[in-house]
Amino acid sequence: MKQLLELENYIQNLKRAVVAFSGGVDSAFLAFLARKTLGKESMVAITGDSASVPSRDREFVSAFCQKYDIPHEFILTYEYDNPSYRSNPENRCFFCKEELYQKLKGYAESKGFKHVLDGTNMTDLKGHRPGFEALKKAGILAPYIDLEIEKTAIRKMADSFNLEVATKPQSACLASRVPTGTPIDVEALQRIDAAENFLKDLGVREPRVRFHGDLARLQLKKEEWLLCIEVKEKIQKQFQSLGFKFVTLDLKEYDREG
């Protein structure tokens, strides 16, 4: 596989590296390959931790790194302290990523690493990605971009190593569930996280609970609509306990944009 060889050579030439590990397939495979290529002593995967990170993602990164013997640490990020982030503008992701990359670069410098890698890929750039501007500003390396690798290829490479992450549903920060212009509130993010975890426990693979104050708008794949309708009373009761007065099902299918 040509792109895999190119990626391995790219990483090998760095000698040592920090990998930004969010928990998605892109960063997971990058962390896995860096561990395989550079060895345990010459890399570390770092996950930014804040209220915007889904709790199941935290659990996943810890389990993944333990399974594949990948050195891993969490670092706290404080994007919420930035009023520009809390106001939730169109480019909110820029301020979140700016904080993350600053923390990653600080960690790397303190540990003697020259390079920080990020899993942004060519497919990501087809959408609205203000966070990529923060990446370029911080001087973070994006191997998938440099080698013009798309997400489908990353999933195939992960599958070639029999990694379970190859079919992992796409994830996004919890702040993406809040409409642009509505201020980000930590308590709201916690309610969203609890609501989505409840739906996942019911068997919904990719739930998105869109936050509208006391109304929760469920955006799901079409094949999961019937499942939720069949247990609507259970969902209503649980969501009310989380502070939602109303629960609606969006007739627009979830399209994996956030």
TORMI-838200 format. One line per 8 residues: number of its first residue (from 1); their letters; for each residue x, y, z of N, C-alpha, C. Coordinates in Angstrom, 1 decimal, always signed. Example, Ala and Ser with C-alpha at 12.3 -4.5 7.8 and 13.67 -1.06 7.14 Angstrom:
! residues 2
1	AS	+13.2:-5.7:+7.8:+12.3:-4.5:+7.8:+13.2:-3.3:+7.8 | +12.8:-2.2:+7.1:+13.7:-1.1:+7.1:+12.9:+0.0:+7.9
! end
This chain:
! residues 258
1	MKQLLELE	+0.8:-1.2:+0.0:+0.0:+0.0:+0.0:+0.9:+1.2:+0.0 | +0.9:+2.0:-1.1:+1.8:+3.1:-1.3:+1.7:+4.2:-0.2 | +0.5:+4.6:+0.1:+0.3:+5.6:+1.0:+0.7:+5.2:+2.4 | +0.6:+4.0:+2.8:+1.0:+3.5:+4.1:+2.5:+3.6:+4.2 | +3.2:+3.2:+3.1:+4.7:+3.3:+3.1:+5.2:+4.7:+3.2 | +4.5:+5.6:+2.5:+4.8:+7.0:+2.5:+4.6:+7.6:+3.9 | +3.5:+7.2:+4.6:+3.2:+7.7:+5.9:+4.2:+7.2:+6.9 | +4.6:+5.9:+6.8:+5.6:+5.3:+7.7:+6.9:+6.1:+7.5
9	NYIQNLKR	+7.3:+6.4:+6.3:+8.6:+7.1:+6.0:+8.5:+8.5:+6.6 | +7.4:+9.1:+6.4:+7.2:+10.5:+6.9:+7.4:+10.5:+8.5 | +6.8:+9.6:+9.1:+6.9:+9.5:+10.6:+8.3:+9.1:+11.0 | +8.9:+8.2:+10.3:+10.3:+7.7:+10.7:+11.3:+8.8:+10.6 | +11.1:+9.7:+9.6:+12.1:+10.8:+9.4:+12.0:+11.8:+10.5 | +10.9:+11.8:+11.3:+10.8:+12.8:+12.4:+11.6:+12.4:+13.6 | +11.9:+11.1:+13.8:+12.7:+10.5:+14.9:+11.9:+10.4:+16.2 | +11.3:+11.6:+16.6:+10.5:+11.6:+17.8:+9.3:+12.5:+17.6
17	AVVAFSGG	+8.2:+12.2:+18.2:+7.0:+13.0:+18.0:+5.9:+12.9:+19.0 | +5.2:+13.9:+19.2:+3.9:+14.0:+20.0:+2.8:+13.9:+19.0 | +1.8:+13.0:+19.3:+0.6:+12.8:+18.5:-0.6:+13.3:+19.2 | -1.3:+14.3:+18.6:-2.6:+14.8:+19.2:-3.6:+13.7:+18.9 | -4.1:+13.1:+20.0:-5.0:+11.9:+19.9:-6.4:+12.3:+20.5 | -7.4:+12.6:+19.6:-8.7:+13.0:+20.0:-9.6:+11.8:+20.2 | -9.3:+10.6:+19.6:-10.1:+9.4:+19.8:-10.8:+9.0:+18.5 | -10.7:+9.8:+17.4:-11.3:+9.4:+16.1:-10.3:+8.4:+15.4
25	VDSAFLAF	-10.8:+7.9:+14.3:-10.0:+6.9:+13.5:-8.7:+7.6:+13.0 | -8.8:+8.8:+12.6:-7.6:+9.5:+12.0:-6.4:+9.6:+13.0 | -6.7:+10.2:+14.2:-5.7:+10.3:+15.2:-5.3:+9.0:+15.8 | -6.3:+8.1:+15.9:-6.0:+6.8:+16.5:-5.0:+6.0:+15.6 | -5.2:+6.0:+14.3:-4.3:+5.3:+13.5:-2.9:+6.0:+13.4 | -2.9:+7.3:+13.5:-1.6:+8.0:+13.5:-0.8:+7.7:+14.8 | -1.5:+7.6:+15.9:-0.9:+7.2:+17.2:-0.3:+5.8:+17.1 | -1.2:+4.9:+16.6:-0.8:+3.5:+16.4:+0.5:+3.4:+15.5
33	LARKTLGK	+0.5:+4.1:+14.4:+1.6:+4.0:+13.4:+2.8:+4.6:+14.0 | +2.7:+5.7:+14.7:+3.8:+6.4:+15.3:+4.5:+5.4:+16.4 | +3.6:+4.7:+17.1:+4.2:+3.8:+18.1:+4.9:+2.6:+17.4 | +4.3:+2.1:+16.3:+4.9:+1.0:+15.6:+6.2:+1.5:+14.9 | +6.2:+2.7:+14.4:+7.4:+3.1:+13.6:+8.5:+3.7:+14.4 | +8.2:+4.5:+15.4:+9.2:+5.2:+16.2:+9.6:+4.4:+17.5 | +8.7:+3.6:+18.0:+9.0:+2.9:+19.2:+8.4:+3.6:+20.4 | +8.3:+2.9:+21.5:+7.6:+3.4:+22.7:+8.3:+4.6:+23.3
41	ESMVAITG	+9.6:+4.6:+23.2:+10.4:+5.6:+23.9:+10.5:+6.9:+23.1 | +10.0:+6.9:+21.8:+10.2:+8.1:+21.0:+8.9:+8.8:+20.5 | +7.8:+8.4:+21.2:+6.5:+9.1:+20.9:+5.6:+9.0:+22.1 | +4.6:+9.9:+22.1:+3.6:+9.9:+23.1:+2.3:+10.5:+22.5 | +1.2:+9.9:+22.8:-0.1:+10.4:+22.4:-0.7:+11.3:+23.5 | -1.2:+12.4:+23.1:-1.7:+13.4:+24.1:-3.1:+13.7:+23.7 | -4.0:+13.6:+24.7:-5.4:+14.0:+24.5:-5.8:+15.2:+25.3 | -6.3:+16.2:+24.7:-6.8:+17.4:+25.4:-8.1:+17.1:+26.1
49	DSASVPSR	-8.2:+17.5:+27.3:-9.3:+17.1:+28.1:-10.0:+18.4:+28.6 | -11.3:+18.5:+28.4:-12.1:+19.6:+28.8:-13.6:+19.2:+28.8 | -14.5:+20.1:+29.2:-15.9:+19.7:+29.2:-16.5:+19.4:+27.8 | -15.8:+19.9:+26.8:-16.3:+19.7:+25.4:-16.0:+18.3:+24.9 | -15.2:+17.5:+25.6:-14.8:+16.2:+25.1:-15.9:+15.1:+25.6 | -16.5:+14.4:+24.7:-17.4:+13.3:+25.1:-16.8:+12.3:+26.0 | -17.5:+12.0:+27.1:-16.9:+11.1:+28.1:-16.5:+9.7:+27.5 | -17.3:+9.2:+26.5:-17.0:+8.0:+25.9:-15.7:+8.0:+25.1
57	DREFVSAF	-15.4:+9.2:+24.6:-14.1:+9.4:+23.9:-12.9:+9.3:+24.8 | -13.1:+9.8:+26.0:-12.0:+9.7:+27.0:-11.8:+8.2:+27.4 | -12.9:+7.5:+27.5:-12.7:+6.1:+27.8:-12.1:+5.3:+26.7 | -12.4:+5.7:+25.5:-11.9:+5.0:+24.3:-10.4:+5.2:+24.2 | -9.9:+6.4:+24.3:-8.5:+6.7:+24.1:-7.6:+6.0:+25.1 | -8.1:+5.9:+26.4:-7.4:+5.2:+27.4:-7.3:+3.7:+27.1 | -8.4:+3.1:+26.7:-8.5:+1.7:+26.4:-7.6:+1.4:+25.2 | -7.7:+2.2:+24.1:-7.0:+2.0:+22.9:-5.4:+2.0:+23.2
65	CQKYDIPH	-5.0:+3.0:+23.9:-3.6:+3.1:+24.2:-3.1:+2.0:+25.1 | -3.9:+1.6:+26.0:-3.5:+0.5:+26.8:-3.4:-0.8:+26.0 | -4.3:-1.0:+25.1:-4.3:-2.3:+24.3:-3.1:-2.4:+23.4 | -2.7:-1.2:+22.8:-1.6:-1.2:+21.9:-0.3:-0.7:+22.4 | -0.3:-0.6:+23.8:+1.0:-0.2:+24.4:+1.5:+1.1:+23.9 | +0.6:+2.1:+23.8:+1.0:+3.4:+23.3:+1.1:+4.4:+24.5 | +2.2:+5.0:+24.7:+2.4:+6.0:+25.8:+1.3:+7.1:+25.6 | +0.6:+7.4:+26.7:-0.5:+8.4:+26.6:-0.7:+9.2:+27.8
73	EFILTYEY	-1.0:+10.5:+27.6:-1.4:+11.3:+28.7:-2.5:+12.2:+28.3 | -3.3:+12.7:+29.3:-4.3:+13.7:+29.2:-3.7:+15.0:+29.6 | -4.0:+16.1:+28.9:-3.7:+17.4:+29.4:-4.9:+18.3:+29.4 | -5.1:+19.1:+30.4:-6.3:+19.9:+30.6:-6.1:+21.1:+29.6 | -7.2:+21.4:+28.9:-7.3:+22.6:+28.1:-8.3:+23.6:+28.7 | -8.1:+24.9:+28.4:-9.0:+25.9:+29.1:-9.6:+26.8:+28.0 | -10.1:+26.2:+26.9:-10.7:+27.1:+25.9:-11.9:+27.8:+26.5 | -12.6:+27.2:+27.5:-13.8:+27.9:+28.1:-13.4:+29.2:+28.8
81	DNPSYRSN	-12.2:+29.4:+29.1:-11.8:+30.7:+29.7:-11.7:+31.8:+28.7 | -11.8:+31.5:+27.4:-11.7:+32.5:+26.4:-13.1:+32.9:+26.0 | -13.4:+34.2:+26.2:-14.7:+34.7:+25.8:-15.1:+34.5:+24.4 | -14.0:+34.5:+23.5:-14.3:+34.3:+22.1:-14.8:+32.9:+21.8 | -14.3:+31.9:+22.6:-14.8:+30.6:+22.5:-16.2:+30.4:+23.0 | -16.4:+31.0:+24.2:-17.7:+30.9:+24.9:-18.9:+31.5:+24.1 | -18.6:+32.5:+23.4:-19.6:+33.2:+22.6:-20.1:+32.4:+21.4 | -19.4:+31.3:+21.1:-19.8:+30.4:+20.1:-20.0:+31.0:+18.7
89	PENRCFFC	-19.0:+31.6:+18.2:-19.1:+32.2:+16.8:-18.9:+31.1:+15.7 | -19.0:+31.5:+14.5:-18.8:+30.6:+13.4:-17.4:+29.9:+13.4 | -16.4:+30.6:+13.9:-15.0:+30.1:+13.9:-14.7:+29.6:+15.4 | -15.6:+29.2:+16.1:-15.4:+28.7:+17.5:-14.2:+27.7:+17.5 | -14.2:+26.8:+16.6:-13.2:+25.7:+16.6:-11.8:+26.3:+16.5 | -11.6:+27.4:+15.9:-10.3:+28.0:+15.9:-9.8:+28.3:+17.3 | -10.6:+28.8:+18.2:-10.2:+29.1:+19.5:-10.0:+27.9:+20.4 | -10.7:+26.9:+20.1:-10.6:+25.6:+20.8:-9.2:+24.9:+20.4
97	KEELYQKL	-9.0:+24.9:+19.1:-7.8:+24.3:+18.6:-6.6:+25.1:+18.9 | -6.7:+26.4:+19.0:-5.6:+27.3:+19.3:-5.1:+27.0:+20.7 | -6.1:+26.8:+21.6:-5.7:+26.4:+23.0:-5.1:+25.0:+23.1 | -5.6:+24.1:+22.4:-5.1:+22.7:+22.4:-3.7:+22.7:+21.8 | -3.5:+23.4:+20.7:-2.1:+23.3:+20.1:-1.1:+24.0:+20.9 | -1.5:+25.1:+21.6:-0.6:+25.8:+22.5:-0.1:+24.8:+23.6 | -1.1:+24.1:+24.2:-0.8:+23.2:+25.2:+0.1:+22.0:+24.7 | -0.2:+21.5:+23.5:+0.6:+20.4:+23.0:+2.1:+20.9:+22.7
105	KGYAESKG	+2.2:+22.1:+22.1:+3.5:+22.6:+21.9:+4.3:+22.8:+23.2 | +3.6:+23.3:+24.2:+4.3:+23.5:+25.5:+4.7:+22.2:+26.1 | +3.9:+21.2:+26.0:+4.3:+19.9:+26.5:+5.4:+19.3:+25.7 | +5.4:+19.4:+24.4:+6.5:+18.9:+23.5:+7.8:+19.5:+23.9 | +7.8:+20.8:+24.0:+9.0:+21.6:+24.3:+9.6:+21.1:+25.7 | +8.7:+20.9:+26.6:+9.1:+20.6:+28.0:+9.7:+19.1:+28.0 | +9.3:+18.3:+27.1:+9.8:+16.9:+27.0:+10.8:+16.7:+26.0 | +11.3:+17.7:+25.3:+12.3:+17.5:+24.3:+11.9:+17.0:+22.9
113	FKHVLDGT	+10.5:+17.2:+22.6:+10.0:+16.8:+21.3:+10.0:+18.0:+20.4 | +10.4:+17.8:+19.1:+10.4:+18.9:+18.2:+9.1:+19.0:+17.4 | +8.4:+17.8:+17.3:+7.3:+17.7:+16.3:+6.0:+17.3:+17.1 | +4.9:+18.0:+16.6:+3.6:+17.6:+17.1:+2.8:+17.3:+15.9 | +2.1:+16.1:+15.9:+1.4:+15.6:+14.7:-0.1:+15.7:+15.0 | -0.9:+16.0:+14.0:-2.3:+16.1:+14.0:-3.0:+15.2:+12.9 | -4.1:+14.7:+13.2:-4.8:+13.7:+12.3:-5.7:+14.3:+11.3 | -5.7:+15.7:+11.1:-6.5:+16.3:+10.0:-6.1:+15.7:+8.7
121	NMTDLKGH	-7.2:+15.4:+7.9:-6.9:+14.7:+6.6:-7.6:+15.5:+5.5 | -7.4:+15.1:+4.2:-7.9:+15.8:+3.1:-9.4:+15.9:+3.0 | -10.1:+14.9:+3.5:-11.5:+14.9:+3.5:-12.0:+16.0:+4.5 | -11.3:+16.2:+5.6:-11.7:+17.2:+6.5:-11.8:+18.6:+5.9 | -10.9:+18.9:+5.0:-10.8:+20.2:+4.4:-11.9:+20.5:+3.4 | -12.7:+19.5:+3.1:-13.9:+19.8:+2.3:-15.0:+20.4:+3.0 | -15.0:+20.4:+4.3:-16.0:+21.0:+5.2:-15.5:+22.3:+5.8 | -16.3:+22.8:+6.8:-15.9:+24.1:+7.5:-14.9:+23.7:+8.6
129	RPGFEALK	-13.7:+24.1:+8.4:-12.6:+23.7:+9.4:-11.8:+24.9:+9.8 | -12.4:+25.8:+10.6:-11.6:+26.9:+11.1:-10.4:+26.5:+12.0 | -10.5:+25.3:+12.6:-9.4:+24.7:+13.4:-8.2:+24.5:+12.6 | -8.3:+24.3:+11.3:-7.1:+24.1:+10.5:-6.2:+25.4:+10.4 | -6.9:+26.5:+10.5:-6.1:+27.8:+10.5:-5.3:+27.8:+11.8 | -5.8:+27.3:+12.9:-5.0:+27.3:+14.2:-3.9:+26.3:+14.0 | -4.1:+25.2:+13.3:-3.0:+24.3:+13.1:-1.8:+24.9:+12.4 | -2.2:+25.6:+11.3:-1.1:+26.2:+10.5:-0.4:+27.3:+11.3
137	KAGILAPY	-1.2:+28.1:+12.0:-0.6:+29.2:+12.8:+0.4:+28.6:+13.9 | +0.0:+27.5:+14.5:+0.9:+26.9:+15.5:+2.1:+26.1:+15.0 | +2.1:+25.8:+13.7:+3.2:+25.0:+13.1:+3.1:+23.6:+13.4 | +1.8:+23.1:+13.6:+1.6:+21.6:+13.8:+1.7:+20.9:+12.5 | +2.3:+19.7:+12.5:+2.4:+18.9:+11.3:+1.1:+18.1:+11.1 | +0.7:+18.0:+9.8:-0.5:+17.2:+9.5:-0.1:+16.2:+8.4 | +0.4:+15.1:+8.7:+0.9:+14.1:+7.7:-0.1:+13.7:+6.7 | -1.4:+13.6:+7.0:-2.4:+13.2:+6.1:-2.5:+14.3:+5.0
145	IDLEIEKT	-2.4:+15.5:+5.4:-2.6:+16.6:+4.5:-1.3:+16.7:+3.6 | -0.2:+16.6:+4.2:+1.1:+16.6:+3.4:+1.2:+15.5:+2.4 | +0.6:+14.4:+2.7:+0.6:+13.2:+1.8:-0.7:+13.0:+1.0 | -1.6:+14.0:+1.2:-2.9:+14.0:+0.4:-3.6:+12.7:+0.6 | -3.8:+12.3:+1.9:-4.5:+11.1:+2.3:-5.9:+11.4:+2.8 | -6.9:+10.7:+2.2:-8.3:+11.0:+2.6:-8.8:+10.0:+3.7 | -9.9:+10.3:+4.3:-10.4:+9.4:+5.4:-10.7:+8.0:+5.0 | -11.2:+7.8:+3.8:-11.4:+6.4:+3.3:-10.1:+5.6:+3.3
153	AIRKMADS	-9.1:+6.2:+2.9:-7.8:+5.5:+2.9:-7.3:+5.2:+4.3 | -7.5:+6.1:+5.2:-7.1:+5.9:+6.6:-7.9:+4.7:+7.2 | -9.2:+4.6:+6.9:-9.9:+3.5:+7.4:-9.4:+2.2:+6.8 | -9.0:+2.2:+5.6:-8.5:+1.0:+4.9:-7.2:+0.6:+5.6 | -6.3:+1.6:+5.8:-5.0:+1.3:+6.4:-5.2:+0.7:+7.9 | -6.2:+1.3:+8.6:-6.4:+0.8:+9.9:-7.0:-0.6:+9.9 | -7.8:-0.8:+8.9:-8.4:-2.2:+8.8:-7.3:-3.2:+8.4 | -6.3:-2.8:+7.7:-5.2:-3.7:+7.3:-4.4:-4.2:+8.5
161	FNLEVATK	-4.5:-3.5:+9.6:-3.9:-3.9:+10.9:-4.9:-4.5:+11.8 | -6.1:-4.7:+11.3:-7.2:-5.3:+12.1:-7.6:-4.4:+13.3 | -7.5:-3.1:+13.2:-7.8:-2.2:+14.3:-9.3:-2.0:+14.3 | -9.9:-2.1:+15.5:-11.3:-1.9:+15.6:-11.8:-0.5:+15.3 | -10.8:+0.4:+15.4:-11.1:+1.8:+15.1:-11.4:+2.1:+13.6 | -11.1:+1.1:+12.8:-11.4:+1.3:+11.3:-12.8:+1.6:+11.0 | -13.7:+1.1:+11.8:-15.2:+1.3:+11.6:-15.8:+2.1:+12.7 | -15.0:+2.8:+13.5:-15.5:+3.6:+14.6:-16.3:+4.8:+14.0
169	PQSACLAS	-17.5:+5.1:+14.5:-18.3:+6.2:+14.0:-17.5:+7.5:+14.2 | -17.8:+8.5:+13.4:-17.2:+9.8:+13.5:-17.6:+10.5:+14.8 | -16.7:+11.2:+15.4:-17.1:+11.9:+16.7:-16.8:+13.4:+16.5 | -17.3:+14.2:+17.4:-17.1:+15.6:+17.3:-17.3:+16.2:+18.7 | -16.7:+17.3:+19.0:-16.8:+17.9:+20.4:-18.2:+18.2:+20.7 | -18.6:+18.2:+22.0:-19.9:+18.4:+22.4:-20.4:+19.8:+22.0 | -19.5:+20.8:+21.9:-19.9:+22.1:+21.6:-20.5:+22.2:+20.2 | -20.3:+21.3:+19.4:-20.8:+21.3:+18.0:-22.3:+21.0:+18.0
177	RVPTGTPI	-22.9:+20.6:+19.2:-24.3:+20.4:+19.3:-25.1:+21.7:+19.6 | -24.4:+22.7:+19.9:-25.0:+24.0:+20.3:-25.0:+24.9:+19.1 | -26.2:+25.5:+18.8:-26.3:+26.4:+17.6:-25.3:+27.5:+17.7 | -24.7:+27.9:+16.5:-23.8:+29.0:+16.5:-24.5:+30.3:+17.0 | -23.8:+31.0:+17.8:-24.3:+32.2:+18.4:-24.9:+32.0:+19.8 | -25.2:+30.7:+20.2:-25.7:+30.4:+21.5:-24.5:+30.2:+22.4 | -24.3:+30.9:+23.5:-23.1:+30.8:+24.3:-22.9:+29.4:+24.8 | -21.7:+28.9:+24.9:-21.3:+27.6:+25.3:-21.4:+27.6:+26.9
185	DVEALQRI	-22.1:+26.6:+27.4:-22.3:+26.5:+28.9:-21.8:+25.1:+29.3 | -21.0:+25.0:+30.3:-20.5:+23.7:+30.7:-21.6:+22.8:+31.1 | -22.6:+23.3:+31.9:-23.7:+22.5:+32.3:-24.5:+21.9:+31.1 | -24.6:+22.7:+30.1:-25.3:+22.2:+28.9:-24.5:+21.1:+28.2 | -23.2:+21.2:+28.2:-22.4:+20.2:+27.6:-22.5:+18.9:+28.3 | -22.6:+19.0:+29.6:-22.7:+17.8:+30.5:-24.1:+17.1:+30.2 | -25.1:+17.9:+30.0:-26.5:+17.3:+29.7:-26.5:+16.7:+28.4 | -25.8:+17.3:+27.4:-25.7:+16.7:+26.1:-25.0:+15.3:+26.1
193	DAAENFLK	-23.9:+15.3:+26.9:-23.1:+14.1:+27.0:-23.9:+13.0:+27.6 | -24.6:+13.3:+28.7:-25.4:+12.3:+29.4:-26.5:+11.8:+28.5 | -27.1:+12.7:+27.7:-28.2:+12.3:+26.8:-27.7:+11.4:+25.7 | -26.6:+11.7:+25.1:-26.0:+10.9:+24.0:-25.6:+9.5:+24.5 | -25.0:+9.5:+25.7:-24.6:+8.2:+26.3:-25.8:+7.3:+26.5 | -26.9:+7.9:+27.0:-28.1:+7.1:+27.2:-28.6:+6.5:+25.9 | -28.6:+7.3:+24.8:-29.0:+6.8:+23.5:-28.1:+5.7:+23.0 | -26.8:+5.9:+23.2:-25.8:+4.8:+22.8:-26.1:+3.5:+23.6
201	DLGVREPR	-26.5:+3.6:+24.8:-26.8:+2.5:+25.6:-28.0:+1.8:+25.1 | -28.9:+2.5:+24.4:-30.1:+1.9:+23.8:-29.8:+1.2:+22.5 | -28.6:+1.5:+22.0:-28.2:+0.9:+20.7:-28.0:+1.8:+19.5 | -28.1:+3.1:+19.8:-28.0:+4.1:+18.7:-26.5:+4.4:+18.5 | -26.0:+4.2:+17.3:-24.5:+4.2:+17.1:-24.0:+5.7:+17.0 | -24.7:+6.5:+16.4:-24.2:+7.9:+16.1:-25.2:+8.9:+16.5 | -25.6:+9.0:+17.8:-26.6:+10.0:+18.1:-26.0:+11.4:+18.2 | -26.8:+12.4:+17.8:-26.5:+13.8:+18.0:-27.7:+14.5:+18.7
209	VRFHGDLA	-27.4:+15.0:+19.9:-28.5:+15.7:+20.6:-28.2:+17.2:+20.5 | -29.0:+17.8:+19.6:-28.8:+19.2:+19.3:-29.5:+20.0:+20.4 | -28.8:+20.9:+21.0:-29.2:+21.6:+22.2:-30.0:+22.9:+21.9 | -31.2:+23.0:+22.4:-32.0:+24.3:+22.2:-32.6:+24.7:+23.5 | -31.8:+24.8:+24.5:-32.3:+25.2:+25.8:-33.0:+24.0:+26.5 | -34.4:+24.2:+26.7:-35.1:+23.1:+27.3:-35.7:+22.1:+26.2 | -35.2:+22.2:+25.0:-35.6:+21.3:+23.9:-34.4:+20.6:+23.4 | -34.5:+19.3:+23.3:-33.4:+18.4:+22.7:-33.9:+17.9:+21.4
217	RLQLKKEE	-33.1:+18.2:+20.3:-33.5:+17.8:+19.0:-32.6:+16.6:+18.6 | -33.2:+15.4:+18.4:-32.4:+14.2:+18.1:-32.1:+14.1:+16.6 | -30.9:+14.1:+16.2:-30.5:+13.9:+14.8:-29.8:+12.6:+14.7 | -30.4:+11.7:+13.9:-30.0:+10.3:+13.9:-29.9:+9.8:+12.4 | -29.3:+8.7:+12.2:-29.4:+8.0:+10.9:-30.8:+7.5:+10.8 | -31.3:+7.4:+9.5:-32.7:+7.0:+9.3:-33.0:+5.6:+9.9 | -32.0:+4.7:+9.8:-32.2:+3.4:+10.2:-32.4:+3.3:+11.7 | -32.1:+4.4:+12.5:-32.2:+4.3:+13.9:-33.4:+5.1:+14.4
225	WLLCIEVK	-34.2:+5.7:+13.5:-35.4:+6.4:+13.9:-36.4:+5.5:+14.6 | -36.7:+4.3:+14.0:-37.7:+3.4:+14.6:-37.3:+2.9:+16.0 | -36.0:+2.7:+16.2:-35.6:+2.2:+17.5:-36.0:+3.3:+18.6 | -35.7:+4.5:+18.3:-36.0:+5.6:+19.3:-37.5:+5.8:+19.4 | -38.3:+5.6:+18.3:-39.7:+5.8:+18.4:-40.3:+4.7:+19.3 | -39.8:+3.5:+19.2:-40.3:+2.3:+19.9:-40.1:+2.5:+21.4 | -39.1:+3.3:+21.8:-38.8:+3.5:+23.3:-38.9:+4.9:+23.6 | -39.8:+5.6:+22.9:-39.9:+7.1:+23.1:-40.3:+7.5:+24.6
233	EKIQKQFQ	-41.1:+6.7:+25.2:-41.4:+7.0:+26.6:-40.2:+7.0:+27.5 | -39.4:+6.0:+27.3:-38.1:+5.8:+28.1:-37.2:+7.0:+27.8 | -37.1:+7.4:+26.6:-36.2:+8.5:+26.2:-36.7:+9.8:+26.8 | -38.0:+10.0:+26.7:-38.7:+11.2:+27.2:-38.4:+11.3:+28.7 | -38.6:+10.2:+29.5:-38.4:+10.3:+30.9:-36.9:+10.6:+31.3 | -36.0:+9.9:+30.6:-34.6:+10.2:+30.9:-34.2:+11.6:+30.5 | -34.6:+12.1:+29.4:-34.3:+13.4:+29.0:-34.9:+14.5:+30.0 | -36.1:+14.2:+30.5:-36.7:+15.1:+31.4:-35.8:+15.2:+32.7
241	SLGFKFVT	-35.3:+14.0:+33.1:-34.4:+14.0:+34.3:-33.2:+14.8:+34.1 | -32.8:+15.0:+32.8:-31.6:+15.8:+32.5:-31.9:+17.3:+32.3 | -33.2:+17.6:+32.4:-33.5:+19.1:+32.3:-34.2:+19.5:+31.0 | -34.5:+18.5:+30.1:-35.1:+18.8:+28.9:-36.6:+18.7:+29.0 | -37.4:+19.7:+28.7:-38.8:+19.6:+28.8:-39.4:+19.0:+27.5 | -38.7:+19.2:+26.4:-39.2:+18.7:+25.1:-38.1:+17.9:+24.4 | -38.5:+16.8:+23.7:-37.6:+16.0:+22.9:-38.3:+15.8:+21.5 | -37.5:+16.2:+20.5:-38.0:+16.1:+19.1:-37.1:+15.2:+18.3
249	LDLKEYDR	-37.7:+14.6:+17.2:-36.8:+13.9:+16.3:-36.8:+14.7:+15.0 | -35.5:+15.0:+14.6:-35.3:+15.8:+13.4:-35.5:+14.9:+12.2 | -36.3:+15.3:+11.3:-36.6:+14.5:+10.1:-35.5:+14.7:+9.0 | -34.5:+15.5:+9.3:-33.3:+15.6:+8.5:-32.3:+14.6:+9.0 | -31.9:+13.6:+8.2:-31.0:+12.6:+8.7:-29.6:+13.2:+9.1 | -29.0:+12.6:+10.1:-27.7:+13.1:+10.5:-26.7:+12.8:+9.4 | -25.9:+13.9:+9.0:-25.1:+13.8:+7.9:-23.6:+13.8:+8.2 | -23.2:+13.6:+9.5:-21.9:+13.5:+9.9:-21.1:+14.8:+9.8
257	EG	-21.7:+15.9:+9.9:-21.0:+17.2:+9.8:-20.6:+17.7:+11.2 | -21.1:+17.1:+12.3:-20.7:+17.5:+13.6:-21.6:+17.0:+14.7
! end
